[in-house]
Amino acid sequence: MLNTIWFLLIFTGIIYSVFNGTLVEINNVILKEAQEGVMFCISIMGIMSFWLGIMNVAEKSGLLKQFSKGLRPITRFLFPDIPKDHPAERWMVMNLIANMFGIGNGATAFGLKAMEEMDSLNRHKKRATNAMCMFLVINMSSVQLVPLTVLKIRYDYGSANPSEIVGPGILATSISTIVGIVAVKLLEKRY
């Protein structure tokens, strides 16, 4: 469905530009922005590789397992349906840590794996469990302590103080996460 919507938006824009006489400008923008997109991906690749490597080392060394044990009281409250030491717990912790450091793209793989593991516990495959809903809401609220990707973008574009957004970012993600958790907990009780 989303592909259809994007196609219609692009197709409508091109048809409009043909009748408006701005097709050359659209071609120039497409070429310029395609190059910008590739350069952006290459510039982010270094920081993503670094943090994914750190996460891999943390997992192999057992640090993530220790960290997930430390977070167990919180995860027990948020995800009471997930059994202790279930693989979903490890993937959720990896996802949350990656998100906390602002590596959302890297966190996606961990999040998908966590959802897959949670789905293995799901008896009603056509409906998400409470744990899956909670995990999705926490992910969407974007728990970030240090938004590395945004800091990198601000640095690349010459910001005088790229890290000035850290404080407001922590405040915003804290509020959105708390509101999301409260909403899910209220809805869990209702349904």
C-alpha positions as CSV (number, residue, x, y, z in Angstrom):
1,M,0.0,0.0,0.0
2,L,2.8,2.4,0.9
3,N,4.5,1.7,-2.4
4,T,1.3,2.6,-4.2
5,I,1.0,5.9,-2.3
6,W,4.7,6.9,-3.0
7,F,4.3,5.9,-6.7
8,L,1.1,8.1,-7.0
9,L,2.8,11.1,-5.3
10,I,5.9,10.9,-7.5
11,F,3.8,10.2,-10.6
12,T,1.5,13.2,-9.8
13,G,4.5,15.4,-9.3
14,I,6.1,14.5,-12.6
15,I,2.8,15.0,-14.5
16,Y,2.4,18.3,-12.8
17,S,5.9,19.4,-13.8
18,V,5.3,18.4,-17.4
19,F,2.3,20.7,-17.6
20,N,4.0,23.4,-15.5
21,G,7.1,23.3,-17.7
22,T,9.5,22.5,-14.8
23,L,10.5,18.9,-15.8
24,V,14.2,20.0,-16.3
25,E,14.3,21.3,-12.7
26,I,12.8,18.0,-11.4
27,N,15.5,16.1,-13.3
28,N,18.2,18.3,-11.8
29,V,16.8,17.9,-8.3
30,I,16.6,14.1,-8.7
31,L,20.2,13.8,-9.8
32,K,21.5,16.2,-7.0
33,E,19.5,14.6,-4.2
34,A,20.4,11.1,-5.3
35,Q,24.1,12.1,-4.9
36,E,23.4,13.7,-1.6
37,G,21.6,10.5,-0.4
38,V,24.6,8.3,-1.3
39,M,27.1,10.7,0.4
40,F,24.9,10.8,3.5
41,C,24.8,7.0,3.7
42,I,28.6,6.7,3.3
43,S,29.2,9.4,6.0
44,I,26.9,7.6,8.4
45,M,28.4,4.1,7.6
46,G,31.5,4.7,9.8
47,I,29.6,5.6,13.0
48,M,27.1,2.8,12.4
49,S,29.9,0.2,11.8
50,F,31.7,1.4,15.0
51,W,28.6,1.1,17.2
52,L,27.4,-2.2,15.7
53,G,31.0,-3.5,16.3
54,I,30.8,-2.3,19.9
55,M,27.5,-4.1,20.3
56,N,28.9,-7.3,18.9
57,V,31.9,-7.2,21.3
58,A,29.5,-6.4,24.2
59,E,27.4,-9.4,23.3
60,K,30.3,-11.8,22.8
61,S,32.0,-10.7,26.1
62,G,28.8,-11.3,28.1
63,L,28.4,-7.6,28.9
64,L,25.0,-7.5,27.3
65,K,23.9,-10.5,29.4
66,Q,25.0,-8.7,32.6
67,F,23.4,-5.5,31.4
68,S,20.1,-7.3,30.7
69,K,20.3,-8.9,34.2
70,G,20.7,-5.4,35.7
71,L,17.7,-4.2,33.7
72,R,15.6,-7.2,34.6
73,P,13.4,-5.4,37.2
74,I,12.5,-2.9,34.5
75,T,11.9,-5.5,31.8
76,R,9.8,-7.6,34.2
77,F,7.6,-4.6,34.8
78,L,7.3,-3.7,31.1
79,F,7.2,-7.2,29.7
80,P,5.7,-9.5,32.3
81,D,4.7,-12.1,29.7
82,I,8.2,-12.8,28.5
83,P,9.9,-15.7,30.4
84,K,13.1,-15.1,32.2
85,D,16.2,-15.6,30.0
86,H,14.1,-15.9,26.8
87,P,16.1,-14.8,23.7
88,A,13.6,-11.9,23.1
89,E,15.0,-10.3,26.3
90,R,18.5,-10.1,24.9
91,W,17.4,-8.7,21.5
92,M,15.2,-6.1,23.2
93,V,18.1,-5.0,25.4
94,M,20.4,-4.7,22.4
95,N,17.8,-2.7,20.6
96,L,17.2,-0.4,23.5
97,I,21.0,0.2,23.9
98,A,21.4,0.9,20.2
99,N,18.5,3.3,20.4
100,M,19.8,5.0,23.5
101,F,23.0,5.9,21.6
102,G,20.9,7.2,18.7
103,I,21.8,4.4,16.2
104,G,18.2,3.8,15.1
105,N,19.2,2.2,11.8
106,G,21.4,-0.3,13.6
107,A,18.8,-0.9,16.2
108,T,16.3,-2.0,13.6
109,A,17.8,-5.4,13.0
110,F,17.8,-6.0,16.8
111,G,14.2,-4.9,17.1
112,L,13.1,-7.1,14.2
113,K,14.8,-10.1,15.9
114,A,13.2,-9.2,19.2
115,M,9.7,-9.1,17.6
116,E,10.4,-12.4,15.9
117,E,11.3,-14.0,19.3
118,M,8.3,-12.4,21.0
119,D,6.1,-13.7,18.2
120,S,7.3,-17.3,19.0
121,L,5.5,-16.9,22.3
122,N,2.3,-15.5,20.7
123,R,-0.6,-17.9,20.6
124,H,-2.8,-15.6,18.5
125,K,-0.6,-15.0,15.4
126,K,-3.0,-12.4,13.9
127,R,-2.8,-10.2,17.0
128,A,0.1,-8.6,18.7
129,T,0.8,-9.5,22.3
130,N,1.0,-6.9,25.1
131,A,4.8,-7.3,25.2
132,M,5.0,-6.7,21.4
133,C,2.8,-3.5,21.7
134,M,4.9,-2.2,24.6
135,F,8.2,-2.9,22.8
136,L,6.9,-1.1,19.7
137,V,5.7,1.9,21.7
138,I,9.1,2.2,23.5
139,N,10.9,1.9,20.1
140,M,8.6,4.5,18.5
141,S,9.2,6.9,21.5
142,S,12.8,6.8,20.5
143,V,14.6,6.4,23.8
144,Q,17.8,8.3,23.2
145,L,20.5,9.5,25.6
146,V,23.1,10.4,22.9
147,P,21.7,10.9,19.4
148,L,24.9,10.0,17.6
149,T,23.4,10.1,14.1
150,V,21.9,13.6,14.6
151,L,25.2,14.8,16.2
152,K,27.1,13.5,13.1
153,I,24.7,15.2,10.7
154,R,25.0,18.5,12.7
155,Y,28.8,18.2,12.7
156,D,28.9,17.5,9.0
157,Y,26.8,20.5,8.2
158,G,29.0,22.9,10.3
159,S,27.0,23.4,13.4
160,A,28.8,25.6,15.9
161,N,27.8,23.3,18.8
162,P,26.5,19.9,17.5
163,S,25.9,18.6,21.0
164,E,23.6,21.4,22.2
165,I,20.6,19.2,21.3
166,V,21.5,16.4,23.8
167,G,19.7,18.0,26.8
168,P,16.4,18.8,25.0
169,G,16.6,15.4,23.3
170,I,16.8,13.5,26.6
171,L,13.9,15.6,27.9
172,A,11.8,14.9,24.8
173,T,12.5,11.2,24.7
174,S,11.9,10.8,28.4
175,I,8.5,12.5,28.2
176,S,7.5,10.5,25.1
177,T,8.6,7.2,26.6
178,I,6.8,7.8,29.9
179,V,3.6,8.8,28.1
180,G,3.9,5.8,25.8
181,I,4.4,3.3,28.7
182,V,1.6,4.7,30.7
183,A,-0.8,4.6,27.7
184,V,0.1,1.0,26.9
185,K,-0.2,-0.1,30.6
186,L,-3.6,1.5,30.8
187,L,-4.8,-0.1,27.6
188,E,-3.4,-3.5,28.7
189,K,-5.7,-3.4,31.7
190,R,-8.6,-2.3,29.6
191,Y,-8.3,-5.0,27.0
